[in-house]
Amino acid sequence: MLIFIVEDTTLNKGREHAVEIAGQLEEKGHGVIISNGADRSAEVILPRCDAMYISYHAGFTFGGQKALEIAHLNNVPVYHEDQSLLELHPTEVTSPLQVREFMRVIMKMYRTHLEKNADYSPANILGTGEIGLVTRTWDKMARLMNLMGFRITISESEFSAPKTPKNESVGDNLLDLAVYTIIWVLYRMGAWGR
């Protein structure tokens, strides 16, 4: 896990205290970033972290409050000093290669997004909206199925009004599809479950 520690700027030895906590977390196998919460790292790095660890007093400083808002906005779990130090997630313990490669693939996807986005205007998505995105996704899935040896026949297709989900939303399905795509990449690399 990558953990964002907010140092307590109200204490004389706040930085030393944060370094001490960082050392304990690093011994458990975590990567650590220390910040006062008020600098730019809170906005840029915190959303990419797996968790935030904040000392009790830092939660009441300007930087601590700002970091808490950013963490909550990005669904980053927040741990306080009165809680026990974070342990690695069981999957990080049993499958370290899988976890490391999963994050590497996500960051590669992010960089690909940046590079390709520079060549397009926003109109390629905004012009067709979700219908265009469904079509592009279907195109990729049909190509993958063809490459994997599936025969696809289409007799008829019809569009009706979008459904209101009872359990799993469109957003949930899209995230799940993205996760399964990364799992597939890891499986083909031989990194899944290792």
DAKA-V251191 format. One record per residue. N is the residue number from 1. RES is the residue in three letters. SS is DSSP state (2 for helix, 1 for strand, 0 for the rest). NEAR is the number of other ideal C-beta (glycine too) atoms within 8 Angstrom. D_FIRST is the distance of its C-alpha to the first C-alpha in whole Angstrom. Layout:
n: [N N]
res: [RES RES]
ss: [SS SS]
near: [NEAR NEAR]
d_first: [D_FIRST D_FIRST]
//
This chain:
n: [1 2 3 4 5 6 7 8 9 10 11 12 13 14 15 16 17 18 19 20 21 22 23 24 25 26 27 28 29 30 31 32 33 34 35 36 37 38 39 40 41 42 43 44 45 46 47 48 49 50 51 52 53 54 55 56 57 58 59 60 61 62 63 64 65 66 67 68 69 70 71 72 73 74 75 76 77 78 79 80 81 82 83 84 85 86 87 88 89 90 91 92 93 94 95 96 97 98 99 100 101 102 103 104 105 106 107 108 109 110 111 112 113 114 115 116 117 118 119 120 121 122 123 124 125 126 127 128 129 130 131 132 133 134 135 136 137 138 139 140 141 142 143 144 145 146 147 148 149 150 151 152 153 154 155 156 157 158 159 160 161 162 163 164 165 166 167 168 169 170 171 172 173 174 175 176 177 178 179 180 181 182 183 184 185 186 187 188 189 190 191 192 193 194]
res: [MET LEU ILE PHE ILE VAL GLU ASP THR THR LEU ASN LYS GLY ARG GLU HIS ALA VAL GLU ILE ALA GLY GLN LEU GLU GLU LYS GLY HIS GLY VAL ILE ILE SER ASN GLY ALA ASP ARG SER ALA GLU VAL ILE LEU PRO ARG CYS ASP ALA MET TYR ILE SER TYR HIS ALA GLY PHE THR PHE GLY GLY GLN LYS ALA LEU GLU ILE ALA HIS LEU ASN ASN VAL PRO VAL TYR HIS GLU ASP GLN SER LEU LEU GLU LEU HIS PRO THR GLU VAL THR SER PRO LEU GLN VAL ARG GLU PHE MET ARG VAL ILE MET LYS MET TYR ARG THR HIS LEU GLU LYS ASN ALA ASP TYR SER PRO ALA ASN ILE LEU GLY THR GLY GLU ILE GLY LEU VAL THR ARG THR TRP ASP LYS MET ALA ARG LEU MET ASN LEU MET GLY PHE ARG ILE THR ILE SER GLU SER GLU PHE SER ALA PRO LYS THR PRO LYS ASN GLU SER VAL GLY ASP ASN LEU LEU ASP LEU ALA VAL TYR THR ILE ILE TRP VAL LEU TYR ARG MET GLY ALA TRP GLY ARG]
ss: [0 1 1 1 1 1 0 0 0 0 0 0 0 2 2 2 2 2 2 2 2 2 2 2 2 2 2 0 0 0 1 1 1 1 1 0 0 0 0 2 2 2 2 2 0 2 2 2 0 0 1 1 1 1 0 0 0 2 2 2 0 2 2 2 2 2 2 2 2 2 2 2 2 0 0 0 1 1 1 1 0 0 0 0 0 0 0 0 0 2 2 2 2 2 0 2 2 2 2 2 2 2 2 2 2 2 2 2 2 2 2 2 2 2 2 2 2 0 0 0 0 0 2 2 2 2 0 0 2 2 2 2 2 2 2 2 2 2 2 2 2 2 2 2 2 2 2 0 0 0 0 0 0 0 0 0 0 0 0 0 0 0 0 0 0 0 0 0 0 2 2 2 2 2 2 2 2 2 2 2 2 2 2 2 2 2 2 2 2 0 0 0 0 0]
near: [11 10 15 17 15 17 14 14 9 8 9 3 6 14 8 7 12 14 9 8 13 11 8 9 14 10 6 10 6 11 7 10 11 9 15 9 16 8 8 5 10 15 7 8 10 16 10 6 13 7 12 16 15 16 15 9 11 17 12 7 14 7 15 15 11 11 17 12 8 13 13 9 7 8 5 14 8 11 9 10 8 4 5 3 8 12 5 10 8 6 8 11 8 6 11 9 8 13 11 8 11 10 8 8 11 9 8 8 9 8 8 8 8 8 8 8 7 6 5 7 4 6 6 9 9 7 7 9 8 5 8 11 10 8 9 8 9 8 8 8 8 9 8 8 9 9 6 6 5 6 4 7 4 5 3 4 4 4 4 3 3 4 4 4 7 3 3 6 6 7 6 8 9 8 8 9 9 8 8 8 8 12 9 8 9 13 9 6 8 6 9 10 4 8]
d_first: [0 4 6 10 12 16 18 22 24 27 27 28 26 23 21 22 20 17 17 18 15 12 14 13 10 10 12 10 8 5 6 8 11 14 17 20 19 22 22 21 17 17 18 17 13 12 13 10 8 6 8 10 12 16 18 21 24 21 22 25 25 26 22 21 22 22 18 18 20 18 15 18 19 16 15 12 12 13 13 16 17 20 17 15 12 9 9 7 8 11 11 8 11 14 13 11 13 13 9 10 13 12 10 13 16 15 15 18 19 19 21 23 24 24 27 29 29 31 33 34 35 34 37 36 34 35 39 38 35 34 37 36 32 33 36 34 31 34 35 32 32 36 35 33 35 38 36 35 38 39 42 42 45 45 48 48 45 45 43 43 42 38 37 36 33 33 30 28 28 28 25 23 25 24 20 21 23 20 18 21 22 18 19 22 21 19 22 24 22 22 18 18 17 17]
//
